């Protein structure tokens, strides 16, 4: 199935099965306003309801895990997709996030020139690493790596990391490898706290996990050893904090005092007698040139 007649430069890539509904109920809820296309990778043996996918831009009935199927699409089935889009969002099918939030995340990822980014997790999400839960005092945070659950890639970063997509079945440890392949940057992996998503299922409880015949932790060990990557680089390198009267009051007060002194200083320079005389002399010299 291929319904791609749009000019969107952003693409969601997601596995899905007969139980998957969030793509329909939330991701595409505000269909006319979405700024992205969708590629679904269907993993169940039979499709129960074809009507759910009539508005999907790309739909492929494949077998395998999320990144294994994505690799097959990009390298074998539809390689032109990789050059058609600028940013790619690899969403698990149990991620609850609405159209407006996805639009905003794509735009921020593009504006910040991120290599990889993600929305933060709501407090009630199933979560492996606390660093990814929403910090309400931050607009965004620069992290050591981004989770495999819902990373957004730039095209350039994806091309570098794509070969790793078939390095194991479970995808555990791939995020550690991506950080290694991209050179461990300190300002290109971003958690956007201003956008929230909810992970609705326990980690490792998805339908595909039940089909692989290897322990995810073993995959994690093997892939990080193979690439010589740091096993865990879940750390914060910096942040953009939210500063207003309700948050970070001391910093807010300091900024306002600085603005006041700058205004006074500018007023003195603009309106004192010496400045006015100098301005007039500059005008006279300009007219005589």
C-alpha positions as CSV (number, residue, x, y, z in Angstrom):
1,X,0.0,0.0,0.0
2,X,1.3,3.4,-0.9
3,X,-0.8,6.6,-0.5
4,X,2.0,9.1,-0.5
5,X,1.0,12.1,-2.5
6,X,1.9,14.7,0.1
7,X,4.8,17.1,0.3
8,X,5.5,16.4,4.0
9,X,9.2,16.2,4.9
10,X,8.7,14.2,8.1
11,X,7.9,10.5,8.5
12,X,6.7,8.3,11.3
13,X,7.9,4.6,11.1
14,X,6.1,2.2,13.4
15,X,5.4,-1.5,13.9
16,X,1.8,-2.4,14.3
17,X,-0.5,-5.4,14.7
18,X,-4.2,-6.1,15.0
19,X,-4.2,-4.7,18.6
20,X,-2.5,-1.4,17.6
21,X,-4.9,1.5,17.7
22,X,-3.0,4.5,18.9
23,X,-1.8,5.5,15.4
24,X,-5.4,5.9,14.4
25,X,-6.9,7.3,17.6
26,X,-4.2,9.7,18.6
27,X,-1.3,10.2,16.1
28,X,-3.7,10.8,13.2
29,X,-6.6,12.3,15.3
30,X,-6.1,15.8,13.8
31,X,-5.5,14.4,10.4
32,X,-5.9,17.6,8.4
33,X,-3.3,19.4,10.5
34,X,-0.5,16.7,10.7
35,X,2.8,17.7,9.2
36,X,4.1,14.1,8.7
37,X,3.5,10.9,6.7
38,X,3.2,7.5,8.3
39,X,4.8,4.2,7.4
40,X,3.4,1.1,9.2
41,X,5.2,-2.2,9.4
42,X,2.5,-4.9,10.1
43,X,3.8,-7.9,12.0
44,X,0.8,-10.2,12.7
45,X,0.1,-13.1,10.4
46,X,-3.3,-11.9,9.2
47,X,-4.8,-8.5,8.9
48,X,-8.2,-8.3,10.6
49,X,-9.4,-4.8,9.5
50,X,-7.9,-3.3,6.3
51,X,-10.0,-0.2,6.7
52,X,-7.8,1.0,9.6
53,X,-5.0,1.6,7.2
54,X,-6.7,3.4,4.3
55,X,-5.1,6.8,5.2
56,X,-1.6,5.4,5.8
57,X,1.0,6.6,3.4
58,X,3.0,3.4,3.4
59,X,1.9,0.0,4.7
60,X,4.1,-3.2,4.6
61,X,3.1,-6.6,5.8
62,X,6.5,-7.9,7.1
63,X,7.9,-10.3,9.7
64,X,10.5,-9.2,12.2
65,X,11.2,-6.7,14.9
66,X,10.8,-2.9,14.6
67,X,14.3,-1.9,13.4
68,X,14.8,-5.1,11.4
69,X,11.6,-4.3,9.4
70,X,12.6,-0.7,9.0
71,X,16.0,-1.7,7.7
72,X,14.3,-3.9,5.1
73,X,12.1,-1.1,3.9
74,X,14.9,1.5,3.6
75,X,17.5,-0.8,2.1
76,X,15.4,-3.2,-0.1
77,X,11.7,-2.5,-0.4
78,X,11.5,1.3,-0.8
79,X,15.0,2.9,-0.6
80,X,13.9,6.2,-2.1
81,X,12.0,6.9,1.2
82,X,15.3,7.7,2.9
83,X,16.0,10.6,0.6
84,X,12.4,11.8,0.4
85,X,12.1,12.8,4.0
86,X,14.3,15.0,6.3
87,X,13.4,13.5,9.7
88,X,12.2,10.1,10.9
89,X,10.3,9.2,14.0
90,X,10.5,5.5,15.0
91,X,7.5,5.2,17.3
92,X,6.6,2.0,19.2
93,X,2.9,1.2,18.7
94,X,2.2,1.5,22.5
95,X,3.2,5.2,22.6
96,X,0.3,7.6,23.4
97,X,1.0,11.0,21.8
98,X,-1.3,13.3,19.8
99,X,-1.0,14.9,16.4
100,X,-0.2,18.4,17.8
101,X,2.6,17.0,20.0
102,X,4.1,15.1,17.1
103,X,4.0,18.1,14.9
104,X,5.7,20.2,17.5
105,X,8.4,17.5,18.1
106,X,9.3,17.4,14.4
107,X,9.5,21.1,14.2
108,X,11.7,21.4,17.3
109,X,13.9,18.6,16.3
110,X,14.4,20.4,13.0
111,X,14.9,23.8,14.6
112,X,17.5,22.5,17.1
113,X,19.3,20.5,14.4
114,X,19.2,17.4,16.6
115,X,20.8,14.2,15.6
116,X,18.3,12.3,17.8
117,X,15.6,13.5,20.0
118,X,12.4,12.4,21.8
119,X,9.5,13.7,23.8
120,X,9.7,13.2,27.6
121,X,7.7,10.5,29.3
122,X,4.7,11.3,31.5
123,X,5.0,10.4,35.2
124,X,2.6,7.5,34.8
125,X,4.5,5.9,31.9
126,X,6.2,2.5,32.1
127,X,9.8,3.5,32.0
128,X,13.3,2.0,32.2
129,X,15.3,5.1,32.8
130,X,14.1,8.0,35.0
131,X,16.1,10.6,33.0
132,X,13.4,10.4,30.3
133,X,10.5,11.3,32.6
134,X,9.3,14.9,32.3
135,X,11.2,17.6,34.2
136,X,8.7,20.4,34.4
137,X,11.5,22.9,35.2
138,X,13.1,22.3,31.8
139,X,12.2,23.2,28.2
140,X,14.6,20.5,27.0
141,X,17.7,18.6,28.2
142,X,20.8,17.5,26.3
143,X,21.4,13.8,27.0
144,X,24.1,11.2,26.4
145,X,21.7,9.0,24.4
146,X,18.1,8.6,23.3
147,X,16.0,5.4,23.9
148,X,15.1,2.9,21.2
149,X,11.4,3.2,22.1
150,X,10.7,6.4,20.2
151,X,13.7,8.1,18.8
152,X,13.5,10.9,16.1
153,X,16.4,10.9,13.7
154,X,17.7,13.4,11.3
155,X,18.3,12.0,7.8
156,X,22.1,12.3,8.2
157,X,22.1,10.5,11.6
158,X,19.8,7.8,10.3
159,X,22.1,7.0,7.3
160,X,25.0,6.6,9.8
161,X,23.1,4.4,12.2
162,X,21.0,2.3,9.8
163,X,23.5,-0.6,9.5
164,X,23.1,-1.2,13.2
165,X,19.4,-1.8,12.8
166,X,20.0,-5.5,12.0
167,X,22.7,-6.0,14.7
168,X,20.2,-7.8,17.0
169,X,16.6,-8.9,17.3
170,X,15.3,-7.1,20.4
171,X,16.9,-3.6,19.6
172,X,18.2,-3.5,23.2
173,X,21.5,-1.7,23.2
174,X,21.1,-0.1,19.8
175,X,20.7,3.3,21.5
176,X,24.1,2.9,23.1
177,X,25.6,2.0,19.7
178,X,24.0,5.1,18.0
179,X,25.7,7.4,20.5
180,X,29.0,5.7,19.7
181,X,28.5,5.9,15.9
182,X,27.5,9.6,16.1
183,X,30.6,10.5,18.2
184,X,29.0,11.0,21.7
185,X,27.9,14.6,21.0
186,X,26.9,16.7,24.0
187,X,24.4,18.9,22.3
188,X,22.7,16.8,19.6
189,X,20.7,14.3,21.6
190,X,17.7,16.1,23.1
191,X,14.9,15.2,25.4
192,X,12.1,17.8,24.9
193,X,10.3,18.2,28.2
194,X,7.9,20.7,26.7
195,X,6.3,17.7,24.9
196,X,5.0,14.6,26.7
197,X,4.2,11.1,25.6
198,X,2.9,8.1,27.5
199,X,4.4,4.6,27.3
200,X,1.3,2.5,27.9
201,X,2.7,-1.0,28.1
202,X,5.3,-2.5,30.5
203,X,8.9,-2.5,29.0
204,X,9.5,-5.8,27.1
205,X,5.8,-6.8,27.2
206,X,5.0,-6.0,23.5
207,X,3.8,-8.7,21.1
208,X,7.1,-8.8,19.2
209,X,9.1,-9.5,22.3
210,X,7.3,-12.8,22.7
211,X,8.4,-14.0,19.3
212,X,12.2,-13.5,19.6
213,X,14.2,-16.4,21.0
214,X,17.0,-14.5,22.7
215,X,17.0,-12.7,26.0
216,X,17.0,-8.9,25.4
217,X,19.8,-8.4,28.1
218,X,22.0,-10.8,26.1
219,X,21.4,-8.8,23.0
220,X,22.3,-5.6,24.9
221,X,25.6,-7.1,26.1
222,X,26.5,-8.5,22.7
223,X,25.8,-5.4,20.6
224,X,27.6,-2.9,22.9
225,X,30.6,-5.3,23.0
226,X,30.6,-5.6,19.2
227,X,30.7,-1.9,18.6
228,X,32.8,-1.0,21.7
229,X,30.0,1.3,22.9
230,X,29.3,2.5,26.4
231,X,26.6,0.3,27.8
232,X,24.8,3.2,29.6
233,X,25.3,6.8,28.8
234,X,22.0,8.0,30.2
235,X,23.3,11.3,31.5
236,X,22.4,15.0,31.2
237,X,24.9,17.3,29.7
238,X,22.9,20.5,29.9
239,X,19.4,22.0,29.7
240,X,17.3,25.0,28.7
241,X,15.4,25.8,31.8
242,X,12.0,27.5,32.0
243,X,12.3,30.8,33.8
244,X,9.3,32.7,35.0
245,X,7.6,34.0,38.1
246,X,6.5,30.5,39.1
247,X,9.7,28.5,38.2
248,X,13.3,29.4,39.1
249,X,12.2,32.6,40.9
250,X,15.7,33.6,41.8
251,X,16.9,33.4,38.2
252,X,13.8,35.2,37.0
253,X,14.5,38.1,39.5
254,X,18.1,38.3,38.4
255,X,17.2,38.5,34.7
256,X,14.6,41.2,35.4
257,X,17.1,43.3,37.4
258,X,19.6,42.9,34.6
259,X,17.0,44.1,32.1
260,X,16.2,47.1,34.3
261,X,19.8,48.2,34.5
262,X,20.2,47.7,30.7
263,X,17.2,49.9,30.0
264,X,18.6,52.6,32.3
265,X,22.0,52.4,30.8
266,X,20.6,52.6,27.3
267,X,18.4,55.6,28.2
268,X,21.4,57.5,29.5
269,X,23.4,56.8,26.4
270,X,20.6,57.7,24.1
271,X,19.5,60.9,25.7
272,X,22.5,62.5,27.4
273,X,23.9,65.7,25.9
274,X,27.2,64.2,24.8
275,X,25.4,61.5,22.8
276,X,23.1,64.0,21.2
277,X,26.1,66.2,20.1
278,X,28.0,63.2,18.8
279,X,24.9,62.1,16.8
280,X,24.6,65.5,15.2
281,X,28.3,65.6,14.3
282,X,27.9,62.2,12.6
283,X,25.0,63.5,10.6
284,X,26.9,66.6,9.5
285,X,29.9,64.5,8.4
286,X,27.7,62.1,6.5
287,X,26.0,64.9,4.6
288,X,29.4,66.4,3.6
289,X,30.7,63.1,2.2
